Amino acid sequence: MSHNAHAVTSQAAQTPADTEGTVTYAIEGSTALVTLDRPSAHNALTVKMVRELADIFDAAKTNDQVRAIVLTGAGNRAFSAGGDLGELIPRLTAGELDILTPDPSKRFFSDVFTPIIAAVNGICLAGGLEMLLGTDIRVASERSIFGLPEVKWGLIPGGGTHVRLPQQVPWASAMHLLLTGDHIDAHEARRIGLINEVVPAEQVHTRAMELAERIGRNGPVAVRTAKEIAVRALGNETKFALELALNERVLRSDDATEGPRAFVEKRTPRYSQR
């Protein structure tokens, strides 16, 4: 499974216990509930969390008890704001690409044929949106926002987004998100087909679990096979490898170092186009 999170996140106040964050895993009936748990930093991903996420999905996809997976973020402000600018992104731009890309042909959850339902309550940006694109059914609160701000900071979303996003929404909508870095609200995300349902915040978790339970009542072999055929028919493996190769070019640029530094320092980036 790919664990790319080439993404930009806000720098929220953190408690010492929340610095690295964690990913929790619980099984409720036939549903695995996976929670990104770093709420004081908008559930921004650290390297530790990325690795935990990989291990958890490896466990869930091989567990015959698990008929569906619900992926969500802790707290009521965010699904995930992406990769941590203070730790994960600097390590990527320093050349540690193997942290997140053990297999160039895969991206978030691309080898998981258990259905994945995203429960989004708040911010879903950068790597958070990249994770969303690796899920199958998406429920979001009315206050949720979605976007890919990477280009504003000299980066690109390298977790399969250039492949998946144009497959899932109209071309012009995909290009607007990729090239401007603008955010859209939940209703616009629903209109373009990025998410399935918009519900009140207090109903997001319940609705996602209801969908998971409904899927869980269906024939498990049929459900997993239906998803596997749909995923494999896309033929994305070689496309992901292309994205990885070109993203490495961006990550090795001076601009990719300058953008995140300017964000942390709260100033306008000074790009050199190198």
C-alpha positions in Angstrom: 0.0 0.0 0.0 1.2 3.5 -0.8 1.5 5.9 2.0 2.1 9.1 0.1 1.1 12.3 1.9 2.9 15.0 0.0 0.7 17.7 1.4 0.6 21.0 3.2 -1.2 21.5 6.5 -2.0 24.3 8.9 0.3 24.7 11.9 -2.2 24.3 14.8 -1.3 24.5 18.5 -0.2 21.1 19.8 0.1 19.4 23.1 3.3 17.4 23.8 1.3 14.1 23.7 -0.2 15.1 20.4 3.1 15.9 18.6 3.4 12.6 16.8 -0.3 11.7 16.8 -1.6 8.2 16.3 -4.0 6.1 14.2 -6.6 4.0 16.1 -8.2 0.8 15.0 -11.4 -0.7 16.4 -13.8 -3.4 15.1 -17.5 -2.8 15.6 -19.4 -5.8 14.3 -18.3 -6.3 10.7 -16.9 -2.7 10.4 -13.3 -1.6 11.1 -13.3 2.0 12.4 -9.9 3.7 11.6 -9.4 7.1 13.1 -6.7 9.7 12.4 -6.0 10.9 15.9 -4.2 14.2 16.2 -7.0 16.7 16.6 -5.0 19.7 17.9 -3.1 19.7 14.6 -6.2 19.0 12.4 -5.2 15.4 12.2 -2.1 16.3 10.1 0.0 13.2 9.3 3.3 12.5 10.8 5.6 9.8 9.6 4.6 7.7 12.6 0.9 8.1 11.7 1.5 7.2 8.0 3.3 4.0 9.0 0.5 3.1 11.5 -2.1 3.7 8.8 -0.3 1.3 6.5 -0.1 -1.4 9.2 -3.8 -1.0 10.1 -5.0 -1.2 6.6 -2.8 -4.3 6.0 -4.5 -5.9 9.1 -8.0 -4.8 8.1 -7.8 -6.1 4.5 -6.8 -9.6 5.6 -9.3 -9.9 8.4 -12.3 -12.0 7.3 -14.4 -10.4 10.0 -14.1 -7.0 8.4 -16.7 -6.4 5.7 -16.2 -2.6 5.4 -13.8 0.1 6.8 -14.8 3.6 8.0 -12.0 6.1 7.9 -12.4 9.3 9.8 -10.6 12.0 11.8 -10.7 12.6 15.6 -12.5 15.7 16.9 -15.0 17.9 15.1 -12.8 20.2 13.1 -11.0 18.0 10.6 -10.7 14.8 8.6 -7.1 15.6 7.9 -5.2 18.7 6.8 -2.5 16.7 5.1 1.1 16.0 5.8 2.9 17.7 8.7 4.9 20.7 7.5 7.3 20.6 10.4 8.3 16.9 10.1 6.9 14.9 7.1 7.3 17.4 4.3 10.9 18.5 5.2 11.9 14.8 5.2 10.4 14.3 1.8 12.1 17.4 0.3 15.4 16.2 1.9 15.1 13.0 -0.3 13.6 10.5 2.1 11.0 9.4 -0.5 11.2 5.8 0.6 9.4 6.7 3.8 6.1 7.0 1.9 6.6 5.1 -1.3 7.8 1.5 -0.7 5.9 0.5 -3.8 5.8 3.1 -6.7 2.8 1.4 -8.3 0.5 1.9 -5.3 -1.1 4.9 -3.6 -3.5 5.3 -0.7 -5.4 2.0 -0.2 -5.1 1.0 -3.9 -4.5 -2.6 -3.0 -7.4 -2.7 -0.4 -10.4 -4.4 -1.9 -12.5 -4.1 1.3 -14.9 -1.2 0.8 -13.8 2.0 2.4 -16.2 4.7 3.6 -14.8 8.2 4.5 -16.6 10.1 7.2 -15.5 13.8 6.8 -16.2 16.4 9.5 -14.4 19.6 8.7 -11.0 20.2 7.0 -10.1 17.8 4.2 -7.1 19.3 2.5 -3.9 18.2 0.7 -3.0 14.7 1.9 -6.4 14.5 3.5 -8.1 14.9 0.1 -5.5 12.4 -1.3 -6.7 9.8 1.2 -10.3 10.6 0.4 -9.7 9.8 -3.3 -8.6 6.3 -2.2 -11.9 5.6 -0.5 -15.1 4.4 -2.2 -18.1 6.1 -0.5 -17.8 9.6 1.1 -20.1 11.2 3.7 -19.3 14.8 4.7 -20.6 17.4 7.1 -22.1 20.7 5.9 -19.1 22.6 7.2 -16.4 20.5 5.5 -14.0 22.0 3.0 -11.9 20.4 0.4 -8.8 21.5 -1.5 -5.3 20.8 -2.7 -3.2 23.8 -1.6 0.2 22.2 -2.5 1.0 24.4 -5.5 0.8 27.5 -3.3 3.8 26.2 -1.5 5.9 24.9 -4.4 4.7 21.3 -4.1 2.3 18.9 -5.8 0.0 16.3 -4.3 2.0 13.1 -4.9 -0.3 10.5 -3.4 -2.1 9.4 -6.6 -4.2 12.6 -7.0 -3.2 13.5 -10.5 -4.4 10.0 -11.6 -7.5 9.6 -9.4 -9.0 13.1 -9.3 -9.6 13.4 -13.1 -11.1 9.9 -13.1 -13.5 10.9 -10.3 -14.7 14.4 -11.2 -15.0 16.4 -14.4 -11.6 17.5 -15.9 -12.2 21.2 -15.5 -13.1 20.7 -11.8 -10.0 18.6 -11.2 -7.8 21.1 -12.9 -9.3 24.0 -10.9 -8.4 22.2 -7.6 -5.0 21.1 -8.8 -3.8 24.4 -10.3 -5.3 27.1 -8.1 -5.1 25.5 -4.7 -8.6 26.9 -4.0 -10.9 25.3 -1.5 -14.5 24.2 -2.2 -17.3 23.6 0.3 -19.2 20.4 0.9 -22.1 21.3 -1.4 -19.8 22.1 -4.3 -17.9 18.8 -3.6 -21.2 17.0 -3.8 -22.1 18.8 -7.0 -19.0 17.7 -8.9 -19.2 14.1 -7.5 -16.2 14.3 -5.1 -18.4 13.1 -2.2 -21.7 11.2 -2.0 -23.7 12.8 0.8 -23.8 16.0 2.8 -25.3 15.7 6.3 -25.3 17.6 9.5 -22.1 17.3 11.5 -23.7 15.2 14.2 -24.8 12.6 11.7 -21.6 12.0 9.8 -20.3 9.1 11.9 -23.7 7.5 12.2 -24.4 7.7 8.5 -21.0 6.3 7.6 -21.5 3.3 10.0 -24.9 2.7 8.6 -23.5 2.4 5.1 -20.7 0.1 6.3 -23.3 -2.1 8.0 -25.5 -2.2 4.9 -22.5 -3.3 2.8 -21.6 -5.9 5.5 -24.9 -7.6 5.0 -24.1 -8.4 1.4 -22.1 -11.3 0.1 -18.5 -10.7 1.2 -16.9 -12.5 -1.8 -19.1 -10.6 -4.2 -18.5 -7.2 -2.6 -14.7 -7.6 -2.5 -14.6 -8.9 -6.0 -16.8 -6.1 -7.3 -14.4 -3.6 -5.9 -11.3 -5.4 -7.1 -12.6 -5.6 -10.7 -13.5 -1.9 -10.6 -10.1 -0.9 -9.2 -8.0 -3.1 -11.4 -9.9 -2.1 -14.6 -8.7 1.4 -14.1 -5.1 0.2 -14.7 -3.6 2.9 -12.4 -0.4 1.1 -11.4 1.8 2.5 -14.3 0.1 5.9 -13.9 1.0 6.1 -10.3 4.6 5.3 -11.2 4.6 8.2 -13.6 3.3 10.6 -10.9 6.0 9.4 -8.5 8.8 10.0 -11.0 7.6 13.5 -11.8 6.8 14.4 -8.2 10.4 13.5 -7.3 11.5 16.3 -9.7 9.3 18.8 -7.8 10.5 17.6 -4.4 14.1 18.1 -5.3 13.5 21.7 -6.5 14.5 24.7 -4.4 10.9 25.9 -4.7 9.7 22.8 -2.8 11.9 23.8 0.1 11.1 27.5 0.0 7.3 27.0 -0.1 6.9 25.1 3.2 9.5 27.3 4.9 7.6 30.4 3.9 4.3 28.9 5.2 5.9 28.2 8.6 7.4 31.7 8.7 4.1 33.3 7.6 5.5 35.1 4.6 5.1 35.1 0.9 7.2 32.5 -0.9 10.1 33.7 -3.0 10.3 31.1 -5.8 13.4 30.8 -7.9 11.9 28.4 -10.5 14.6 26.0 -9.8 
